[in-house]
């Protein structure tokens, strides 16, 4: 596998000048970005397929082991505070469980039977989307998660850094990140990890945009769980509506902190109408605002 292969490019790296070592590793990070750019068509198709499936109110499931698993868990965990993705629609399958987030759990990545049981236990099925991540593309736990989820009807996205591997061959949407060999052979926390992190970030962010959780470049579904985010919610509404801060704060209070609902209130809706119009627009604020002018025609 390319990710395991020592490269002549980095031969003798341990005796290089420190500046040269850093230059070589930075070069590797640029190569990771290039690998993601080359995979853009696959990322686009995967995001569109995810959006279509998750509009049926299914769950977004991440699966992985080791570094890949930790990157996947991080990406999934950030969706809740950033986009208010519901906790009951997010599932994180990490080989070795929570303990493996902070330290290596020996043998966890080889537990394919446990992976199969987890997928069954959580009832993963046709409404769900599973993103499986493994640099090698062969990790038994991750491959087993994907295989069982696919057999149960879930949409499967496979992300790997080696081509022609089981994870990519069996995924409905394979995403190959061609990062090649590492500056430290086999240390896929480096180039491969960077590419995975970017790919996961792009997939989930694109998905949230498609699902209407972003408006005009703003995270309008953010959970205002601290003063910084309360202030951010106010600033978003000031920009979206052009109303005074006093009006914005009043609307946010009535909308229980929801930027989308508050925006609808500031455009003349009452709370019930605001909720109904957002539902009709599939949660997309832009579509809901367009519907405001058509309410009289709809009623007629």
Secondary structure, DSSP 8 states (H G I E B T S, - for coil): -GGGS--GGGTTGGGS-HHHHHHHHHHHHHHHHHHHHHTHHHHHHHHHHHHHHHTT---EEEEE-HHHHHHHHHHHHHHHHHH---GGGEEEEETTGGGGGTS--TTGGG-HHHHHHHHHHTT--TT-EEEEE-SSS--HHHHHHHHHHHHTT-EEEEEESSSS-HHHHH-SEEEE----S-SSTT-TTTHHHHHHHHHHHHHHHHHHHHTT--BTTB-TT----SHHHHHHHHHHHHHHH---HHHHHHHHHHTTT-HHHHHHHHTT--HHHHHHHHHHTTT-HHHHHHHHTTHHHHH-
